[in-house]
Amino acid sequence: MFENLKFDRSTVPTKIVEEIKTLIQEEKLQPGEKLPPERELSLQLNVSRNTIRESYKILSTLGFIEIKHGQGAFVAEGTTNLAKLADQYFIRSDQFTDLFEMRRLIETQSVVWAVERASDSDVEELYQFVKETVLLVSQSKIEANLLSERDHRFHIKIAELSNNAIAFRIMNSLTSLFNNVREETSKIPDRLNHSWREHLQIVEMLKKRNSLKAKEYMDHHLQSVERALKGEV
């Protein structure tokens, strides 16, 4: 089931989480079913064992799997209902404003919490990730679909660094909606370039532990994307 999965190295944990979530939502993995051990799955996917451990941890936080000490990871009971709930999410063009209102509510506060709670090492890792992406963009060495995946990773990571489990769950639950938005924004000339320069501003304020500016830049970024989607810029 997992042998044919291929990943861009920069987005491995996020992609593994999404693939396993999809398998659960499509009922290809059943409640109570045991997932492959970390070592076995790391060999199948040709990734590190730590990557699998991180992916399982995220899935556990989201409520998709249950990790039983000494026994392994199992698909959580009740995930069928969770999958049906996720399937109910959809977005029409006239709902973009509603979506961005929710994004601004969640993400501007998440970045404040990240400033206050994230470790220096986690912030530095995110900073280097953003700098690397900006460089790839400036050199035209990355495709739009990979930029979109990295955008997803950036925003989910901010929610994770907030150390608020509910904010993190909400962001992941809205992933399908954000995917639709990313598909639309990737069609707008130079929008992704602008987004990554805005990401850099945000993460620079994270490094400086400046919550007011981090919140301001996050709000500006989300408003900028919304305006671009509406054709206002």
C-alpha positions in Angstrom: 0.0 0.0 0.0 2.8 2.4 0.9 5.5 1.2 -1.5 4.8 3.5 -4.4 4.6 6.8 -2.5 7.2 9.3 -3.5 8.0 12.6 -1.8 9.9 15.8 -2.2 12.4 15.7 0.7 11.5 19.2 2.0 7.8 18.2 2.6 8.2 14.6 3.6 6.4 14.6 7.0 3.5 16.7 5.7 3.1 14.5 2.6 3.2 11.2 4.7 0.5 12.6 7.0 -1.7 13.6 4.0 -1.3 10.2 2.4 -2.2 8.3 5.5 -5.1 10.6 6.2 -6.4 9.9 2.7 -6.0 6.1 3.1 -8.1 6.4 6.4 -10.7 8.7 4.8 -11.1 6.4 1.9 -11.4 3.5 4.3 -8.4 1.7 2.8 -7.2 1.7 6.4 -9.8 0.6 8.9 -10.4 1.6 12.5 -8.2 -0.6 14.8 -5.9 -1.6 12.0 -2.2 -1.6 12.9 0.1 0.7 10.8 3.6 -0.5 9.8 6.3 -0.1 12.5 8.4 3.0 12.1 11.5 1.1 11.0 9.5 -0.9 8.4 7.7 2.1 6.9 10.9 4.1 6.9 12.6 1.4 4.7 9.5 1.2 2.4 9.5 5.0 1.8 13.2 5.5 1.9 13.0 8.1 4.6 14.5 8.4 8.1 12.8 6.7 11.1 12.5 10.1 12.8 10.5 11.3 9.8 8.0 8.4 10.3 7.9 9.1 14.1 7.1 12.8 13.5 4.4 11.9 11.0 2.8 9.4 13.4 3.0 12.0 16.1 1.1 14.5 14.0 -1.5 12.0 13.0 -2.0 11.1 16.7 -2.4 14.8 17.6 -5.0 15.1 14.9 -6.9 12.1 16.2 -6.4 9.9 13.2 -4.3 7.3 14.9 -3.6 6.0 18.4 -0.1 5.2 19.5 0.0 2.4 22.1 3.2 2.1 24.1 5.0 -1.1 23.3 2.4 -2.2 20.7 2.6 0.3 17.8 0.4 2.8 15.9 -3.3 1.9 15.2 -6.0 3.7 13.2 -8.1 5.4 15.8 -11.7 4.2 16.4 -14.2 6.7 15.1 -12.1 7.8 12.2 -14.9 6.8 9.8 -17.0 9.6 11.2 -14.1 11.9 11.2 -13.5 11.2 7.5 -17.2 11.8 6.7 -17.0 15.1 8.5 -13.9 16.1 6.5 -15.7 15.2 3.3 -18.4 17.7 4.0 -15.9 20.6 3.7 -16.2 22.4 0.4 -15.7 25.9 -0.8 -17.4 28.0 -3.5 -16.0 31.2 -5.0 -18.4 33.2 -2.8 -17.0 31.6 0.3 -13.4 32.8 -0.1 -14.1 35.8 2.2 -15.5 33.5 4.9 -12.4 31.2 4.6 -10.0 34.1 4.9 -11.8 35.5 7.9 -11.2 32.2 9.6 -7.6 32.0 8.5 -6.9 35.5 9.8 -8.5 34.7 13.1 -6.6 31.5 13.6 -3.2 32.3 11.9 -2.6 35.7 13.3 -3.1 34.4 16.9 -1.1 31.3 16.1 1.9 33.3 15.1 1.7 35.3 18.3 1.7 32.1 20.3 4.6 30.8 18.2 6.6 33.9 19.0 5.9 33.3 22.7 6.2 29.5 22.9 8.4 28.1 20.1 11.9 27.0 20.8 14.9 28.8 19.3 15.8 25.7 17.3 12.3 25.2 15.9 12.2 28.9 14.8 15.7 28.6 13.3 14.7 25.5 11.3 11.6 27.3 9.9 13.7 30.4 9.1 16.3 28.3 7.1 13.4 26.5 5.3 11.9 29.9 4.2 15.3 31.3 3.2 16.0 28.2 1.1 12.7 28.5 -0.6 13.1 32.2 -1.3 16.5 31.4 -2.9 15.0 28.7 -5.0 12.2 31.0 -6.2 14.7 33.8 -7.0 16.7 31.3 -9.1 13.6 29.8 -10.7 14.7 26.4 -9.5 11.4 25.1 -8.1 8.1 24.2 -9.7 4.8 25.8 -8.7 3.4 22.6 -7.3 6.4 22.1 -4.9 6.1 25.8 -3.9 2.5 25.1 -3.1 3.4 22.2 -0.9 6.0 24.3 0.9 3.4 27.0 1.4 1.2 24.3 3.1 4.1 23.2 5.3 4.9 26.8 6.3 1.4 27.6 7.5 0.9 24.2 9.3 4.3 24.7 11.0 3.3 28.1 12.4 0.2 26.4 13.9 2.3 23.6 15.3 4.8 26.0 16.8 1.9 27.8 18.6 1.8 24.8 20.9 -2.0 25.0 20.8 -3.3 21.6 19.9 -6.8 22.9 18.9 -5.4 25.5 16.6 -3.2 22.9 15.0 -6.2 20.5 14.6 -8.4 23.2 13.0 -5.6 24.1 10.5 -5.2 20.5 9.5 -9.0 20.0 9.3 -9.2 22.9 6.8 -6.4 21.5 4.7 -8.7 20.6 1.8 -10.0 24.1 1.6 -6.6 25.6 1.7 -5.5 23.2 -1.1 -8.2 24.7 -3.3 -7.0 28.2 -2.4 -3.3 27.3 -3.2 -4.4 25.9 -6.6 -6.0 29.2 -7.4 -3.2 31.4 -6.1 -0.6 29.3 -8.1 -2.3 30.5 -11.3 -1.8 34.2 -10.5 1.4 35.5 -12.1 4.2 36.1 -9.5 1.8 35.5 -6.5 3.9 32.7 -5.1 7.0 34.9 -5.3 5.2 37.6 -3.3 4.0 35.1 -0.8 7.4 33.8 0.0 8.8 37.2 0.5 5.9 37.8 2.9 6.7 34.5 4.6 10.3 35.7 5.1 9.1 38.9 6.8 6.9 36.8 9.2 9.6 34.4 10.2 12.1 37.2 10.7 9.8 38.6 13.3 9.6 35.2 14.8 13.3 35.2 15.2 13.2 38.6 16.8 10.4 37.5 19.1 8.3 40.5 17.9 4.7 39.3 18.3 3.2 42.6 17.2 5.1 42.7 13.9 4.7 38.9 13.3 0.9 39.3 13.7 0.9 42.4 11.5 2.9 40.7 8.7 0.7 37.5 8.9 -2.4 39.6 8.6 -0.9 41.6 5.7 0.1 38.3 4.0 -3.4 36.8 4.2 -5.1 40.0 3.1 -2.7 40.2 0.2 -3.5 36.7 -1.0 -7.2 37.3 -0.6 -7.0 40.5 -2.7 -5.0 38.7 -5.4 -7.7 35.9 -5.6 -10.4 38.6 -6.0 -8.4 40.3 -8.7 -8.0 43.4 -6.7 -4.2 43.7 -7.2 
